[in-house]
């Protein structure tokens, strides 16, 4: 009967299963971490150490988390975990942005109500209630991502303390002359009935009319006679009602042109495009002259024909398109406004907040501005002044919330004067490090080009602009601000709507007939105040790191920087890190209408948070990131490789602990040095926030040692005497490597690493209380020494592959390999073991031969028939007969 040697082998033993079971295990570990207060203990152990504050940009409290939220929070958590394991005191305080129109609208939609159904106080209370339910909903979803923080400390922008601190910021900026009220065209959303900041504007294709209009000169000069016609071009016919001037380029060349019995004035360079648009079959150029010759002419206005307007100099006139004569409506464009103020042109506002015309529009009163394009066009056509009409598709600004077109509209608004502190902002920004490197340059460019910031909004749900008026004059007074701040700190900002002006004012200002401002602040001013309002564990800005999506260069990064420099003269962040958008597997933007939305909740529910976290870490996140079922599967494959190899390593440590370590020699020493080198590369990648590079390093290392080391090590581990020196050397390496993998992957795979860590260290509380490894010096000479072996290995592998294909051998462990070498180091090695072959001999050339072998029934190695002892190989015989 054949003897069974299985029981004599040191076969792996482990409770770390092949099947991860993450979906079932993760909730249990979350409860365990909460019960053991792991986050609090992690903070406590580092309390006296160097601080690292990653300040959380507040997501908007509306709806379920999307995959972009998940990417952002996971990346933040990886960094916080890594820094904590490196001994930093790294509290994490998540925040939520809770004011603004989307919350107001969603609350009304949920309640099936309209804003007019509520008084302001009730609307605010319902909006707050809705916002807090959304915070709770998102918080619960964030927890399923297995964050280190227990989220017990958080900030919400509707909190009365946050609001009071925000008002302190407003007070300082107002008293420093950085906040003012002025008339100026701003982005205006008729669909939201409010002004917008630049960060609230998105661009989308829009179909607009493109018209050329001829306007009669009524007061000529030596160059142009009355009755000749100035040709203007516009894509906003509805603004022609407010026309009060035409701008020309002083040095550009213009011509008078005879066509269809009329004389027209147009920029010479643009004459051909006008002729084509107006379908002039013939025209004659009468004379040419500089634009300055046109200044001072007066013409009949396009819609208000009873009025005339002047031709003036225009700094913004170009010859890229149009006619070189630019229609000016001062309250409907930034350049128009500058010219209107400079030349004291009429300021006509004929559009109300809802986009409908007022009585300034005469017979068109009550018509929506876009609908009026047709009416204006028909009027011009009927009067013979419309030379051309066609429609064009172009990129046009839209409200980022309602996705409806917006306009420029000149109404009194509150502004932050960026121009006064721009140089200081740029100076502070120059001290900031960014990842990717272009981040600071991009933000600097945005600040450089930024106009004054419109911070007033004509809504109810938000933080009030804490200003009172004496008649029409805003009262900027420290005592008044302090009184309001004190009331808001105690009662919250609802008090602004609940109390009269006199009840909000200090005693000495009461009874003077002051009125209060009813506009609220831009939500970007809210969230941009967080570095002032939020002090995690008493820490103040500048914080160590801001990490958000690349859209926040014009959003939160921008507003935070402005507010922080205005308040305390420094940038709120020392480092900026940005990630791209998450796209579908084909690189398309996700949308419900396309049906390509990937839900983080679904991935966590199906595969576990560790898989989603691995996807996030394994992404080149500084650019746009893709996700799909196939991409998740690729990450599952990487995870399985990690888990399988860690299971193998753990299984071979069943009879080993740190007291049994042996100093490695030979090839084991090479593996130990390689391990050190990899550890240093891992550390370097973490420090540079290059998590995908780190995953690649770990994966490649596992693959390398699996083929290079574990394949021959199995024979020693399973079949050698339990306490053999070489077996203990291998176990020493495995023990060290496995611990490195657990520590390395703990910030990314918190559940998987915790499971294995607790199996290895039942006496310890959690891997998340452990320390990260330090950088070690590496003996590069070891790598140089082993280069000859790897060259030999490549050659032998080729020969073995050829021999297998030719049918000379079935497996490499049956082969005899002849080696030709003068390298004395190679001759000292156990090449039979390292190459995993039956026999190695030295000869004239490298070749593979077959020879008569016997398979040892215990270790399954093929050995020379002359080396058998009681059916066993010499090694197995000695082990069993010791």
Buried (B, 14 or more C-beta within 10 A) or exposed (E): EEEEBEEBBBEBEBEBEEEBEBBEBBBEBBEBBBEBBBBEBBBEBBEEEEBBBBBBBBBBBBEEBBBBBBBBBBBBBBBBBBBBBBBBBBBBBBBBBBBBBBBBBBBBEEEEEEBEEBEBBEBBEBBBEBBBEBBEBBBEBBBBBBBBBBBEBBBBBBBBEBBBBBBBBBBBBBEEEBBBBEBBBBBBBBBBBBBBBBBBBEEEEBEBBBBBBBBBBBEBBEBBEEEBBBBBBBBBBBBBBBBBBBBBBBEBBBBBBBBEEBBBBBBBBBBEBBBEBBEBEEBEEEEEBBBBBBBEBBBBBBBBEEEBBBBBBBEBBEBEEBBBBBBBBBBBBBBBBBBBEEBEBBBBBBBBBEBBBEEBBEEBEEBBBBEBBEBBBEBBBEEEBBBBBEEEEEEBBBBBBBEBBBBBBBBEBBBBBBEBBBEEBBEBBEEBEBBBEEBBEBBBEBBEEBEBBBBBBBBBBBBBBBBBBEEEEBBBBEEBBBBBBEBBBEEBBBBBBBBEBBEBBEEEBBEEEBEBBBBBBBBBBBBBBBBBBBBBEEBBBBBBBBBBBBBBBBBBBBBBBBBBBBBBEBBBBBBBBBBBBBBBBEEEEBEEEEEBEBBBBEBBEEBBBBBBBBBBBBBBBBEBBBBBEEBBEBBBEBBEBBBEBBBBBBBBBEEBEEEBBBEBEBBBBBBBBBBBBBBBBBBBBBEEBBBBBBBBBBBEBBEBBBEBBBEBBBBBBBBBBEEBEBBBBBBBBBBBBBBBBBBBBBBBBBBBBBBBBBEBBEEEBBBBBBEBBEEEEBBEEBBEBBEBBEEBBEBBEEBBEEBBEEEBBEEBBBBBBBBEBEEEEBEEBEBBBBBBBBBBEEEEEBBBBBEEBBBBBBBEBBBBEEBBEEBBBEBBBEBEEE
